[in-house]
């Protein structure tokens, strides 16, 4: 087993959860050390502005 | 007559789970009969329509808009209800110890992180996952809609660094005994699972645990891994890791049919470069024949049920027989149950309707039905000629995978949000030709906290519709879970049993009984014998 795989199977789990908070809460409920990163999608640029930008760049 | 109002908020985003929670709270606002807050996808608009909650304003909403919908008895309650709903939407989130908005900050705060669970929209996954891999962090990638080229790139990149990218679309993993995303709490033991099928991993790990065996690690590699565009990168890395893992003595590989070249590659690897015991469960019509030299060490199965049975057999040796009895019914018992159900049916009740939340369980049932019933219609059929014209309307024998895109765009998965299945069950009850309705009830972390309880109301309504019509409607269910789950198995099964639901220890057994009951056992003996042997080991 690679050293990296050992780092996963053989060690205490330490988790970064990016996105849905339910997964953070469920891991915390299992006494896993976990931190939450909230994700917000970048704002959608209107199609016409996108077309203008792509012409300019 | 009730009054309905929709308010559309342009470019306003919250994830589907947050919106589901707000919708549930909104239903409790004084004077509100029903309410929903959803993103303006066509799926959600269809559902609002069926609930009587859609107005012209909502119909015009775009995908990136949010729709607030309320139904009240008294017109004067409309505006106060909408105001209260706006308050619910804008109140600050419950205080967590600390939530980060920047991945670099999070990586600095936990420099020894060894796993990341990523559930962001698929088009944003690559950048995030690559950064995590660069920092030496394994990734469980829950997101779906990750472009194939991104998946192939990330897996190659991870493999070169000795890291896992589990997923994309990985619903389930079990690592170090902890349930990741949608997974059950199972016994620990010596059986390792590599699965390209989320509910496949759940079913096999649950059945092994219920038989008294246990799981060392369960790696959900995503359905695309065994396709040629990835070429089984994580399947092979997973097998290598479990081969080297001292906790693991039996390795179970679970997948829908792999692409032919990748299948060959994986089988050659198992044959030539491994020494532990293997169960290869490739769900599909073709049966992989184990090379003569490997008999006794490598077994091939066509069902999740038999994968669990074989894995327990390899793990427990002589003790296995008594263990397997805990999850297996005898042939006499299965046929007796089917006859008893058939005796309650009217002649016109001929068709099976399966309302599934688990994709792999739908697929396992579809394979069994294709053999026992011939054609079975579905929104996700094996054979495209049996594709339902409208996913919302069943035809003859029908299996619906409620986790497919048309039911989930902009909504929480049906394992969390039972709304779509609740409506569908009542619809099926109105059809006089339906013989039995069958469903899976998925327990574990990630899932709804009371999935059986959520179905009690619709079950009563469905049974009442049938009774009023002078017929019975037998409802069959398989609860996939353990007593260690957050929703203990026994409590969940009791809730269904009290409503007269017939329960099965495995999905495959439920499928066989449903088919035998609907056909009154009129299936050629050679076909029945073969299916019972190949899928149930009887």
Interface residues (C-beta under 8 A of the other chain):
Chain A: X1 X2 X3 X4 X5 X7 X8 X9 X11 X12 X13 X14 X15 X16 X17 X18 X19 X20 X21 X22 X23 X24 X26 X27 X29 X30 X32 X33 X35 X36 X37 X38 X39 X40 X41 X43 X44
Chain B: X11 X13 X15 X17 X18 X64 X96 X98 X99 X100 X101 X102 X103 X106 X107 X109 X110 X112 X113 X114 X115 X116 X117 X118 X119 X120 X121 X124 X128 X132 X136 X137 X138 X142 X143 X161 X162 X163 X164 X175 X176 X178 X179 X180 X181 X217 X240 X241 X244 X245 X247 X416 X445 X446 X486
